[in-house]
């Protein structure tokens, strides 16, 4: 297999460190609460129009308005793939009949217009009762997309109808239909036996959207623990052809593993017109989860030897659907119960909680056959668990998932603390952004990558990723459109938002065959922790990605004794050549070479993955290769 890849002239080999541009400011809000729900789609990216849009509440300290106006909604937009943003474009709900919270946004580009001004913007948010006395109803609307002075419709509805906090705002691809889902609230109490499905029909001629509640999906939730059913954080996504849709939630149904959270899924095969019954995925039936959780024994505070006896998801997830119509339910999985070898439950036993000391991990729960059977992809270990920020706000790993336009690639993001740098801790005290990817056709995965060099590098909070990534014209380099919050002081005071997509990138060459011996479960000893990354930095911008692209070939790959390196792209210029191992250590310096090719002698190397770097006066290229002895 050829693991060849390219670095552009503006690029640099490094472990995820960004180059010319890192994070880009994209708005402010009165506090962090506007972005705390992973099921919200607050960021949207549209490839054709080069647009990235982010919706948020306003910062009243900037507008000079009273604190009661913090529910006014604004958006920030980039029409150049995230290079810069027009910030705090106001305002979507000027009538302000009720305060809005937790907003969502999407774009309509029915004619594949080539600029943001060719699109329309769709938005929605839950609202508070007058006097902010609890949740009731929604507000939403649409407008012709502009970068200043928007004139949006502002429609209030679903009041006194047990409405909740909608999530998963999604366009059914190729149509004017939009969907979102929520768990009902009655007097601010979740009604967990039901999920409401909403459908909006966008009218391009009137630039408005009409929403209706189309389905009430019911499930038999388990109430044996405390009399309360559990089904929360519903989210929704469509397949690329718009025919298959999946709704996901976290909960516990009768007949499954009791008193722990599991994935619950509903499927539609007709574009959301009808929905199947709820299915609970049994985590205990997935070998990768049980093998990973039970691969270690633990010594408890009482001196007992213990093991993880029951898995649980934690309290957040995200969902996307690939080109085969299969869902990808991305979440943290950890210990829902721990028992001693004598069978005694530790702590409080199974109580819809997670024991963070016991090897949590980031898992993609998915299917290969449309949901008839279930499997799991191990994406990354999770070294830490929860970020507590003042005042009284906790954020877990904040899992997010996305896909490319044709659904052939699925991407993941989350936060974690590097315990090698910070020290031993179970708390996510210095959350960094992590990303990874999965290729559907061959199940190749990338190693998890830590994104560095952003303004809030060690306190990336609530990084919200758009439902679709931005890919270059060859579908080889992929930008993950992510916006995160940056505290100015604490959670109750104004926060800044920053776009991180300029450094959150993955390349097709980063997808690696697991059969090469890469173990994704280990961060300290395995190759994933030390992987040498191509930062995928374009020479100028995505639309010009073909300009300046370099290429080099090394063959055969894998290498047994010797390999030939094609240097013809350097046009006879002197080239400095060095070989690095997977720890980033230089193991061979070939000095300066000339000519059309180079013979690399690998007979004295140990088996493993290496990197050959080639540098001339105006070009840098790198080739990853495998040595098999």
Secondary structure, DSSP 8 states (H G I E B T S, - for coil): ---B----TT--BSSSB--S---EEEEEESSGGGG--TT---EEEETTTTEEEEEEE--HHHHT--GGGTT-EEEEEESSTTS--EEEE--S-TT-SS-EEEEEEEEE-TT--SSGGGSEEEEEEEEE-GGG-SEEEEEEEEEE--SSS-----EEE-TTTT----EEEEE-TTSSEEEEEE--EETTEE-TTEEEEEEEEEETTTTEEEEEEEEEEE--B--TTTS--EEEEEEEEE-TTSS-EEEEEEEEBTTS-TTS-EEEEEEESSTTSS----EE--GGG-HHHHHHHTS--EE-TTS-EEEEEEEEEEEEEEEEE-TTS-EEEEEEEEEEEEEETTS-B-TT-SSS--BTTS--EEEEEE-SSTTSS-EEEEEEE-S--BEEETTTEEE----EEEE-TTSSEEEEEEEE--HHHH-S-SB-TT-EEEEEEEETTT--B---EEEBSSTTTT--EEEEE-SB-EE-TTS-EEE--EEEEEESS-TTS-EEEEE-TTT-EEEGGG-B-GGGS--TT-SSSSGGGG---B----SS-GGGTTTT----EEESSSBSSEEEEE-GGGTT--EEEEEE-TTS-EEEEEEEE-SSEEEEE-TTS-SEEEEEEEE-SS-EEEEEEEE--
